[in-house]
């Protein structure tokens, strides 16, 4: 009798039985999405990843059957109305790419720390006021986008995301760039535009691999000399700030090829700042003219 009870308990926890068992195990919302199909029939098996997508379905909750699809590597639940991500997300340990953008998330469960294969995480366009420190345990994370949320700080533990290369914090409420960001030595893309920044910390020089730095549409008052030491920069966007002067050492940014006007172009973006004379005319004349002036000014 004990053995029979043990077998029954084991079967109840078997993901395949949960997925393929009686139809009443699914909620009405699950039934609507499945239309009588085996959930695994919705998986797409590409050359590299097994993916699953439920985009723009009007969902307010994540369907329960999803937590049994353990082979999923790319999961796209973007542009719904999901209010909370349940702890069961920690079961999907093979996930490499997780797209949750365009929902109503206010928080993330600590169980995201179990997604040890996660490399790309999109959280933009949600209602996040904080992110759990446990996210820093996803040590393979390379791309993290959290734009258009309500964030004003990051956990100090984010400094442990040593493989992070691209970080988007734009359109939030940051009054300064979080200190932990300056520990991310592999970072080559940093977007902090449309926040509440008034300055850029001298520690910016620690980001020696940074190629693209966007800090447009803030209230930054000065262009820090330490930023001139980030010589890997190929695109520097400081448009729409309160900068009046430029450092004499600006010419050290030798990979900035031109004054850029198109937002997508590489180069130096410095328009819509109250630059003091004669800087506006020099900017109009191009980068070489500007650099020549600043060099002469430095040596005189």
C-alpha positions as CSV (number, residue, x, y, z in Angstrom):
1,X,0.0,0.0,0.0
2,X,2.9,2.3,0.8
3,X,4.5,1.6,-2.6
4,X,1.2,2.4,-4.4
5,X,0.9,5.7,-2.5
6,X,4.6,6.5,-3.4
7,X,3.9,5.8,-7.1
8,X,0.8,8.0,-7.1
9,X,2.7,10.9,-5.6
10,X,5.5,10.5,-8.1
11,X,3.1,10.6,-11.0
12,X,1.4,13.7,-9.7
13,X,4.7,15.6,-9.9
14,X,5.6,14.3,-13.3
15,X,5.6,17.3,-15.7
16,X,4.5,15.1,-18.7
17,X,1.5,13.9,-16.7
18,X,0.6,17.4,-15.7
19,X,0.8,18.5,-19.3
20,X,-0.9,15.6,-21.0
21,X,-3.3,14.4,-18.3
22,X,-6.9,15.3,-18.0
23,X,-8.0,18.5,-19.6
24,X,-9.6,19.8,-16.5
25,X,-6.1,20.3,-15.0
26,X,-5.8,23.4,-17.3
27,X,-7.4,26.7,-16.5
28,X,-9.9,28.3,-18.9
29,X,-7.3,30.7,-20.0
30,X,-4.8,27.8,-20.7
31,X,-7.6,26.1,-22.7
32,X,-8.1,29.3,-24.8
33,X,-4.4,29.4,-25.7
34,X,-4.0,25.7,-26.3
35,X,-7.2,25.0,-28.3
36,X,-7.0,21.3,-27.5
37,X,-3.4,21.0,-28.4
38,X,-0.5,19.4,-26.6
39,X,1.4,22.4,-25.1
40,X,4.7,21.1,-26.5
41,X,3.2,21.5,-30.0
42,X,3.6,25.3,-29.5
43,X,7.4,25.0,-29.1
44,X,9.5,26.1,-32.0
45,X,12.7,24.2,-32.5
46,X,15.3,26.2,-34.3
47,X,18.9,25.5,-35.2
48,X,20.2,26.7,-31.9
49,X,17.3,27.2,-29.4
50,X,13.9,25.9,-28.5
51,X,11.6,28.9,-28.3
52,X,8.1,29.7,-27.1
53,X,6.2,32.9,-27.7
54,X,3.0,34.4,-26.4
55,X,3.2,38.0,-27.6
56,X,0.3,40.5,-27.5
57,X,-2.3,38.0,-26.1
58,X,-3.8,40.4,-23.6
59,X,-2.7,38.1,-20.7
60,X,-2.8,39.3,-17.2
61,X,-1.2,36.1,-15.8
62,X,1.2,33.6,-17.1
63,X,-0.5,30.4,-18.1
64,X,0.3,27.5,-15.8
65,X,1.2,25.0,-18.5
66,X,4.2,27.0,-19.3
67,X,6.1,25.9,-16.2
68,X,6.1,22.3,-17.5
69,X,7.9,23.2,-20.8
70,X,11.3,22.7,-19.2
71,X,13.1,22.6,-22.6
72,X,12.4,26.3,-23.4
73,X,15.5,28.3,-24.1
74,X,14.0,31.5,-25.6
75,X,10.8,32.8,-23.9
76,X,8.9,35.8,-25.2
77,X,5.9,37.1,-23.2
78,X,6.2,40.7,-24.3
79,X,3.4,43.2,-24.8
80,X,0.8,41.7,-22.6
81,X,-0.6,42.9,-19.3
82,X,1.2,40.5,-17.0
83,X,1.1,41.8,-13.4
84,X,3.4,39.4,-11.7
85,X,5.9,36.7,-12.7
86,X,5.4,33.7,-10.4
87,X,8.2,31.9,-8.6
88,X,7.7,28.9,-11.0
89,X,9.8,30.8,-13.5
90,X,12.8,29.3,-11.7
91,X,11.9,25.9,-13.1
92,X,12.8,27.0,-16.6
93,X,16.6,26.6,-16.0
94,X,17.5,26.3,-19.7
95,X,16.3,29.8,-20.6
96,X,18.9,31.8,-22.5
97,X,16.7,34.7,-23.6
98,X,13.8,36.1,-21.6
99,X,11.6,38.9,-23.0
100,X,9.1,40.5,-20.6
101,X,9.0,44.0,-22.1
102,X,5.7,45.9,-22.3
103,X,3.9,44.4,-19.3
104,X,2.7,45.6,-15.9
105,X,5.4,44.0,-13.7
106,X,6.1,45.8,-10.4
107,X,8.7,43.3,-9.2
108,X,10.5,40.1,-10.0
109,X,10.6,36.9,-7.9
110,X,13.8,36.0,-6.2
111,X,13.7,32.7,-8.2
112,X,15.1,34.4,-11.2
113,X,18.4,33.6,-9.6
114,X,17.9,30.0,-10.7
115,X,18.1,30.9,-14.4
116,X,21.8,30.2,-14.5
117,X,21.9,30.0,-18.4
118,X,20.3,33.4,-18.8
119,X,22.2,35.7,-21.2
120,X,19.6,38.2,-22.4
121,X,16.9,39.8,-20.3
122,X,14.4,42.4,-21.5
123,X,12.4,44.2,-18.8
124,X,11.8,47.5,-20.5
125,X,8.4,49.2,-20.4
126,X,7.1,47.8,-17.1
127,X,6.4,49.3,-13.7
128,X,9.5,48.2,-11.8
129,X,10.5,50.3,-8.8
130,X,13.2,47.8,-7.8
131,X,14.9,44.7,-9.0
132,X,15.9,41.8,-6.6
133,X,19.6,41.5,-5.6
134,X,19.2,37.8,-6.5
135,X,19.3,38.8,-10.2
136,X,23.0,39.3,-9.8
137,X,23.4,35.5,-9.4
138,X,22.7,35.1,-13.1
139,X,26.4,35.4,-13.8
140,X,26.1,34.6,-17.5
141,X,23.9,37.7,-18.1
142,X,25.3,39.7,-21.1
143,X,22.4,42.0,-22.1
144,X,20.1,43.7,-19.6
145,X,17.5,46.2,-20.7
146,X,15.4,48.0,-18.0
147,X,14.4,51.2,-19.8
148,X,11.0,52.9,-19.2
149,X,10.5,51.7,-15.6
150,X,10.4,53.5,-12.2
151,X,13.9,52.6,-11.0
152,X,16.1,55.0,-9.0
153,X,18.7,52.6,-7.7
154,X,20.2,49.1,-8.3
155,X,21.4,46.6,-5.8
156,X,25.1,46.8,-5.0
157,X,25.4,43.1,-5.9
158,X,25.0,44.0,-9.6
159,X,28.7,44.6,-9.5
160,X,29.0,40.8,-9.7
161,X,27.5,40.7,-13.2
162,X,31.0,40.4,-14.6
163,X,30.0,39.3,-18.1
164,X,27.4,42.1,-18.7
165,X,28.2,43.9,-22.0
166,X,25.0,46.0,-22.6
167,X,23.0,47.8,-20.0
168,X,20.0,50.1,-20.8
169,X,18.7,52.2,-17.8
170,X,17.1,54.9,-19.9
171,X,13.8,56.6,-19.0
172,X,13.9,55.9,-15.3
173,X,14.4,58.1,-12.2
174,X,18.2,57.7,-11.6
175,X,19.7,60.8,-10.0
176,X,23.2,59.4,-10.6
177,X,24.7,56.4,-12.3
178,X,24.6,53.5,-9.8
179,X,28.1,52.9,-8.3
180,X,27.8,49.2,-9.1
181,X,27.8,50.0,-12.8
182,X,31.4,51.2,-12.7
183,X,32.5,47.7,-11.7
184,X,31.2,46.2,-14.9
185,X,34.5,46.0,-16.8
186,X,33.1,44.2,-19.9
187,X,30.4,46.9,-20.5
188,X,30.6,48.2,-24.1
189,X,27.1,49.8,-24.2
190,X,25.5,52.0,-21.5
191,X,22.3,54.0,-22.0
192,X,21.3,56.3,-19.1
193,X,19.4,58.8,-21.2
194,X,16.1,60.5,-20.0
195,X,16.8,60.2,-16.2
196,X,17.5,62.8,-13.6
197,X,21.3,62.9,-13.8
198,X,23.1,66.2,-12.9
199,X,26.6,64.9,-13.3
200,X,28.7,61.9,-14.5
201,X,30.9,60.5,-11.8
202,X,34.7,60.5,-12.2
203,X,34.5,56.7,-11.9
204,X,33.2,56.6,-15.5
205,X,36.9,56.1,-16.5
206,X,36.7,52.6,-15.0
207,X,34.6,51.5,-18.0
208,X,37.6,51.0,-20.2
209,X,35.7,48.8,-22.8
210,X,32.8,51.3,-23.2
211,X,32.1,52.0,-26.9
212,X,28.7,53.5,-26.7
213,X,27.6,55.9,-23.9
214,X,24.3,57.7,-24.1
215,X,23.3,60.2,-21.5
216,X,21.1,62.5,-23.5
217,X,18.1,64.4,-22.0
218,X,19.3,64.7,-18.5
219,X,20.4,67.8,-16.5
220,X,24.1,67.2,-16.7
221,X,26.0,70.5,-15.9
222,X,29.6,69.5,-16.9
223,X,31.5,67.3,-19.2
224,X,33.9,65.4,-16.8
225,X,37.6,65.2,-17.8
226,X,37.6,61.5,-16.7
227,X,35.2,60.7,-19.6
228,X,38.0,61.7,-22.0
229,X,40.0,58.7,-20.6
230,X,37.5,56.3,-22.0
231,X,39.3,56.2,-25.3
232,X,37.3,53.2,-26.6
233,X,34.2,55.4,-27.1
234,X,32.9,55.5,-30.6
235,X,29.5,57.1,-29.9
236,X,29.1,59.6,-27.1
237,X,25.6,61.2,-26.8
238,X,25.2,64.2,-24.4
239,X,22.5,66.0,-26.4
240,X,19.9,68.0,-24.4
241,X,21.8,68.7,-21.2
242,X,23.1,71.8,-19.5
243,X,26.7,71.6,-20.6
244,X,28.4,75.0,-21.1
245,X,32.1,74.0,-21.6
246,X,34.1,71.1,-23.0
247,X,37.3,69.7,-21.5
248,X,40.6,70.5,-23.2
249,X,41.4,66.8,-23.2
250,X,38.4,66.0,-25.5
251,X,40.8,65.2,-28.3
252,X,41.9,62.1,-26.5
253,X,38.6,60.4,-27.6
254,X,40.3,59.5,-30.9
255,X,37.6,57.0,-32.0
256,X,35.0,59.7,-32.2
257,X,35.2,60.4,-35.9
258,X,32.8,63.4,-36.3
259,X,30.2,65.6,-34.8
260,X,27.1,63.5,-35.2
261,X,23.6,64.9,-35.8
262,X,21.6,61.7,-36.6
263,X,20.8,59.8,-33.4
264,X,22.0,56.5,-35.0
265,X,25.4,57.8,-36.1
266,X,28.6,57.2,-34.3
267,X,30.5,60.2,-33.2
268,X,30.1,63.1,-30.7
269,X,26.5,64.2,-30.0
270,X,26.6,67.5,-28.2
271,X,23.6,69.5,-29.6
272,X,21.0,71.3,-27.6
273,X,23.4,72.4,-24.8
274,X,24.0,76.0,-23.8
275,X,27.7,75.9,-24.9
276,X,29.6,79.1,-24.3
277,X,31.1,80.9,-27.2
278,X,33.0,80.2,-29.5
279,X,32.0,76.5,-29.0
280,X,28.7,76.5,-30.9
281,X,30.5,77.8,-34.1
282,X,33.3,75.3,-33.6
283,X,30.9,72.4,-33.3
284,X,29.2,73.5,-36.5
285,X,32.7,73.5,-38.2
286,X,33.3,69.8,-37.3
287,X,35.3,67.7,-34.9
288,X,38.7,68.6,-36.3
289,X,38.1,72.3,-35.8
290,X,36.8,71.7,-32.3
291,X,39.8,69.5,-31.3
292,X,42.3,72.0,-32.8
293,X,40.8,74.8,-30.7
294,X,40.8,72.7,-27.5
295,X,44.4,71.6,-28.0
296,X,45.6,75.2,-28.6
297,X,43.6,76.3,-25.5
298,X,45.3,73.6,-23.4
299,X,48.8,74.6,-24.4
300,X,48.3,78.3,-24.1
